[in-house]
Amino acid sequence: MPPLRPLSRSSACNAPLKHITRHLGPIYLQPRRSLTSTHPPDISEHPSPDTAGHDSHYDPPTGWLFGVPPGEKYKEEGWEKTWVWGFWGSLAFGVFAYAYKPDTSIQTWALEEARRRLEAEGILPDCDDEAKK
């Protein structure tokens, strides 16, 4: 067991303890115990799997897939076709919108602004004039 450390009496919250410490001596704080245990657990604390009160989690194979018996065709429900078209349609729309969204990055704006200023000062030739020739 680690050594005990004395309680600090400098704080105001320890003032009510002065009359006790005069008669009993200094107050010591016990260190906190660790959460890990060094002794093995008692077998009686943990019930065996037979007495735990749960059934087996194993389901034996029946040959049915998603509740459809073997040899029968799956019957679609009314909402399934709507869900599939809505999911894949919205995904296609999102990909299309992302592919054709305007470029709003600061790098593109800075490059266009620098080109415009250089063309205005006459350092770069105007791209529109070369395209007209």
Backbone bond lengths (Angstrom), bond angles and torsions (degrees), N, CA, C in turn:
res aa  C-N    CA-C-N  psi(-1)  N-CA   C-N-CA  omega(-1)  CA-C   N-CA-C  phi
1 M - - - 1.436 - - 1.524 108.20 -
2 P 1.346 117.18 133.94 1.466 119.47 -179.22 1.518 110.89 -68.74
3 P 1.317 116.68 157.44 1.469 119.30 -179.42 1.524 110.69 -65.64
4 L 1.318 115.59 149.97 1.451 121.45 -179.90 1.514 109.95 -83.22
5 R 1.329 116.96 146.88 1.462 120.61 179.05 1.523 108.67 -108.69
6 P 1.323 117.77 141.46 1.466 119.47 -178.88 1.519 111.37 -72.70
7 L 1.312 115.93 152.50 1.455 122.94 178.34 1.518 109.09 -76.83
8 S 1.325 115.56 134.02 1.458 120.39 178.96 1.524 109.41 -71.59
9 R 1.338 116.62 132.11 1.456 120.38 -179.95 1.522 111.94 -103.80
10 S 1.336 117.95 9.07 1.453 119.79 -175.82 1.523 113.10 -78.38
11 S 1.327 118.79 -21.89 1.457 120.10 -176.79 1.525 110.54 -81.60
12 A 1.326 115.11 157.19 1.466 120.97 -177.93 1.515 111.49 -72.26
13 C 1.339 117.33 -23.66 1.458 119.05 -177.39 1.530 111.67 -71.80
14 N 1.311 118.71 -15.25 1.455 121.25 178.78 1.530 112.11 -90.72
15 A 1.328 117.75 0.60 1.459 121.10 -177.78 1.524 112.67 -58.94
16 P 1.340 120.75 -40.10 1.461 119.27 -179.73 1.528 112.94 -65.61
17 L 1.316 118.80 -15.19 1.460 121.19 -178.02 1.528 112.74 -85.76
18 K 1.335 118.24 -4.63 1.461 119.88 -175.40 1.520 112.03 -62.52
19 H 1.310 117.60 -41.18 1.463 118.80 -178.64 1.528 111.06 -68.82
20 I 1.339 118.16 -26.33 1.465 120.64 178.41 1.521 110.05 -78.02
21 T 1.343 116.60 -42.38 1.457 119.19 -176.34 1.524 112.39 -68.89
22 R 1.337 118.42 -22.87 1.457 119.77 177.04 1.522 110.59 -64.85
23 H 1.325 116.74 -34.62 1.459 120.76 -176.23 1.524 112.78 -93.52
24 L 1.333 116.48 -32.87 1.459 119.46 -173.83 1.523 113.97 -101.34
25 G 1.296 118.63 -11.71 1.455 120.90 -175.94 1.525 110.31 91.39
26 P 1.338 118.91 -170.28 1.467 121.58 -176.58 1.537 111.70 -68.49
27 I 1.314 115.51 148.64 1.467 121.46 178.82 1.530 107.97 -95.33
28 Y 1.310 116.21 134.22 1.465 120.91 179.34 1.521 109.68 -113.96
29 L 1.329 115.07 142.78 1.461 120.93 177.64 1.516 109.14 -95.05
30 Q 1.304 115.86 138.05 1.458 120.14 176.58 1.528 108.81 -83.75
31 P 1.336 118.96 136.18 1.471 119.73 176.76 1.526 109.79 -69.48
32 R 1.318 115.99 153.39 1.455 120.25 178.12 1.519 110.48 -70.66
33 R 1.320 114.97 143.73 1.460 119.71 177.57 1.511 109.21 -79.84
34 S 1.298 117.10 149.48 1.454 120.65 177.73 1.523 109.28 -74.38
35 L 1.323 116.15 156.79 1.454 120.71 -177.75 1.528 112.23 -80.47
36 T 1.315 117.12 -17.50 1.456 119.62 179.60 1.522 109.39 -86.77
37 S 1.294 115.07 149.41 1.446 120.67 -178.70 1.522 109.77 -110.40
38 T 1.308 116.30 146.86 1.456 119.73 179.68 1.516 112.80 -96.85
39 H 1.337 117.90 -11.47 1.455 119.48 179.87 1.526 109.87 -103.68
40 P 1.317 118.55 148.21 1.459 120.34 -179.32 1.520 110.51 -68.04
41 P 1.342 117.70 151.68 1.462 119.48 -178.36 1.523 111.20 -68.72
42 D 1.309 114.43 150.96 1.448 120.63 178.12 1.522 108.69 -74.05
43 I 1.319 117.30 137.71 1.456 121.55 -176.70 1.524 110.50 -65.67
44 S 1.294 118.41 -30.25 1.461 120.62 -178.61 1.527 112.14 -70.74
45 E 1.355 118.50 -18.08 1.449 121.40 179.40 1.522 111.75 -72.40
46 H 1.323 118.42 -31.32 1.460 123.06 -175.49 1.522 108.98 -111.56
47 P 1.332 117.52 118.86 1.465 118.82 179.28 1.524 111.09 -71.70
48 S 1.299 115.44 151.91 1.463 119.61 178.24 1.516 109.23 -72.92
49 P 1.338 118.84 160.56 1.464 120.81 -179.92 1.525 112.75 -59.30
50 D 1.340 118.47 -27.54 1.464 120.16 179.98 1.524 111.39 -69.89
51 T 1.324 117.92 -31.68 1.457 121.08 -176.62 1.522 112.55 -101.65
52 A 1.340 118.10 8.46 1.461 120.86 -176.62 1.523 112.38 -74.26
53 G 1.311 118.68 -18.49 1.445 120.83 176.90 1.516 114.33 87.53
54 H 1.317 118.60 13.62 1.460 121.89 179.33 1.515 109.18 -112.87
55 D 1.335 114.49 146.47 1.457 119.24 175.46 1.524 109.21 -80.03
56 S 1.301 115.54 172.58 1.452 121.32 178.23 1.529 109.19 -68.46
57 H 1.333 116.71 141.71 1.456 121.80 179.01 1.525 111.79 -87.59
58 Y 1.282 118.78 0.53 1.460 122.56 -177.56 1.517 110.10 -88.30
59 D 1.333 115.76 125.87 1.460 121.26 173.61 1.526 107.77 -105.87
60 P 1.300 118.33 119.49 1.462 119.44 -179.94 1.523 110.38 -67.54
61 P 1.334 117.63 148.66 1.468 119.88 -179.01 1.524 111.25 -64.46
62 T 1.335 115.76 137.55 1.465 121.10 179.88 1.510 112.06 -114.26
63 G 1.352 119.00 -10.59 1.451 121.80 -176.84 1.513 112.84 89.31
64 W 1.332 118.90 -3.44 1.457 122.12 -179.64 1.534 108.78 -91.74
65 L 1.326 117.20 136.82 1.462 121.73 176.26 1.522 107.77 -116.61
66 F 1.318 117.91 118.53 1.463 125.22 -178.36 1.524 111.58 57.85
67 G 1.316 117.48 34.71 1.450 121.42 176.10 1.518 114.64 81.34
68 V 1.332 118.59 9.37 1.464 122.01 -179.92 1.519 107.81 -103.97
69 P 1.338 117.85 124.41 1.459 119.22 179.12 1.526 110.97 -65.48
70 P 1.328 117.54 153.67 1.462 120.15 179.29 1.529 110.86 -60.72
71 G 1.332 116.19 137.98 1.452 121.95 178.02 1.516 113.87 91.42
72 E 1.325 120.85 -13.13 1.459 122.65 178.72 1.514 110.19 -97.55
73 K 1.343 117.25 148.99 1.460 122.07 178.80 1.535 108.88 -86.75
74 Y 1.306 116.22 143.46 1.463 122.07 179.65 1.525 109.29 -72.07
75 K 1.324 117.52 132.60 1.463 122.71 177.23 1.524 108.14 -98.47
76 E 1.341 116.48 122.72 1.465 120.27 179.83 1.519 110.21 -71.72
77 E 1.319 115.18 147.25 1.449 120.71 174.38 1.526 108.20 -91.82
78 G 1.310 116.69 165.68 1.459 121.10 -173.54 1.510 114.93 -65.51
79 W 1.298 119.61 -30.80 1.457 122.23 -174.73 1.521 112.99 -85.14
80 E 1.322 118.05 -15.08 1.469 119.72 -171.98 1.519 113.02 -67.35
81 K 1.339 118.06 -42.53 1.464 120.19 -178.92 1.530 110.16 -66.69
82 T 1.327 117.43 -39.59 1.464 120.90 177.67 1.520 110.78 -63.38
83 W 1.313 117.00 -41.42 1.465 120.44 -179.47 1.518 110.59 -65.27
84 V 1.329 117.50 -44.11 1.466 120.84 -178.30 1.519 110.39 -63.70
85 W 1.343 118.47 -47.42 1.461 120.94 179.33 1.526 111.25 -65.38
86 G 1.317 117.31 -38.33 1.462 119.39 178.46 1.517 112.57 -67.08
87 F 1.326 116.75 -40.79 1.467 119.93 -179.05 1.521 111.15 -67.59
88 W 1.322 116.83 -53.68 1.470 119.64 -176.79 1.526 111.39 -70.23
89 G 1.328 117.77 -32.32 1.462 120.14 176.88 1.514 112.14 -66.17
90 S 1.327 116.39 -44.69 1.468 118.79 178.77 1.521 111.28 -68.31
91 L 1.317 117.53 -33.63 1.465 120.01 176.44 1.529 110.62 -65.93
92 A 1.340 117.55 -43.55 1.471 120.92 178.21 1.528 110.40 -63.50
93 F 1.343 117.27 -42.14 1.461 120.34 178.25 1.532 110.75 -62.16
94 G 1.330 116.94 -42.30 1.462 120.24 179.03 1.512 112.79 -63.33
95 V 1.328 117.42 -41.24 1.475 120.80 178.16 1.521 110.17 -65.67
96 F 1.326 117.62 -43.28 1.455 121.99 178.54 1.532 110.91 -62.22
97 A 1.324 117.06 -45.75 1.467 121.00 -179.77 1.523 111.29 -64.72
98 Y 1.329 117.19 -38.33 1.469 119.94 179.26 1.522 111.19 -69.06
99 A 1.337 116.75 -36.48 1.469 120.14 -178.56 1.527 111.32 -69.49
100 Y 1.327 118.15 -33.39 1.461 121.00 -175.49 1.517 113.40 -108.46
101 K 1.309 118.56 18.70 1.467 119.87 178.26 1.524 109.30 -72.44
102 P 1.322 117.59 150.52 1.464 119.41 -179.76 1.523 111.06 -69.28
103 D 1.332 115.13 149.23 1.457 120.78 179.40 1.524 108.34 -82.32
104 T 1.314 116.80 112.40 1.466 121.15 -178.34 1.525 111.83 -115.86
105 S 1.315 117.60 24.26 1.465 119.35 -178.39 1.523 110.24 -74.83
106 I 1.294 116.05 153.86 1.466 121.49 -179.06 1.529 110.77 -68.54
107 Q 1.324 117.72 -29.95 1.455 120.58 179.43 1.523 110.83 -66.21
108 T 1.325 116.93 -43.18 1.465 119.96 179.50 1.527 110.34 -65.17
109 W 1.318 117.69 -42.68 1.456 120.35 178.89 1.530 110.54 -62.31
110 A 1.343 117.11 -43.14 1.468 120.36 -178.31 1.524 110.71 -65.13
111 L 1.325 118.10 -39.03 1.465 121.04 179.07 1.526 110.64 -64.96
112 E 1.331 116.83 -44.08 1.471 119.96 178.98 1.525 111.26 -66.75
113 E 1.306 117.28 -38.97 1.468 120.85 178.94 1.525 110.96 -66.49
114 A 1.328 117.83 -41.85 1.473 120.97 178.08 1.527 110.41 -64.48
115 R 1.345 117.64 -42.54 1.465 120.37 178.70 1.533 110.38 -63.43
116 R 1.336 117.45 -41.43 1.464 120.22 179.45 1.519 111.49 -63.33
117 R 1.332 117.28 -42.21 1.474 120.17 179.95 1.523 111.73 -68.15
118 L 1.353 116.61 -39.48 1.466 118.87 178.96 1.522 111.29 -67.72
119 E 1.322 117.80 -35.43 1.466 120.72 176.99 1.528 109.83 -69.18
120 A 1.336 117.74 -36.47 1.466 120.85 179.19 1.525 111.18 -67.12
121 E 1.323 117.70 -33.75 1.464 121.01 179.27 1.518 111.67 -83.11
122 G 1.313 119.00 -11.17 1.456 122.21 178.42 1.518 113.36 88.79
123 I 1.306 119.24 7.63 1.469 121.98 179.60 1.525 110.18 -74.72
124 L 1.303 116.73 -41.08 1.469 122.22 176.71 1.517 108.59 -105.62
125 P 1.334 116.40 141.57 1.465 116.62 174.40 1.524 111.03 -70.11
126 D 1.309 116.99 150.28 1.458 122.11 -178.29 1.522 109.54 -69.39
127 C 1.313 117.82 127.77 1.464 122.19 -178.37 1.510 110.98 -67.35
128 D 1.330 117.94 -31.78 1.453 120.66 -178.77 1.525 110.66 -69.51
129 D 1.368 118.39 -34.09 1.457 121.42 179.17 1.531 110.51 -66.88
130 E 1.339 117.19 -38.76 1.468 120.04 179.93 1.512 111.40 -69.97
131 A 1.317 117.11 -33.08 1.460 120.39 179.78 1.510 111.39 -71.05
132 K 1.376 118.26 -28.81 1.465 122.04 -179.90 1.526 111.65 -75.37
133 K 1.352 119.76 -25.49 1.468 123.05 -175.79 1.464 112.04 -74.69
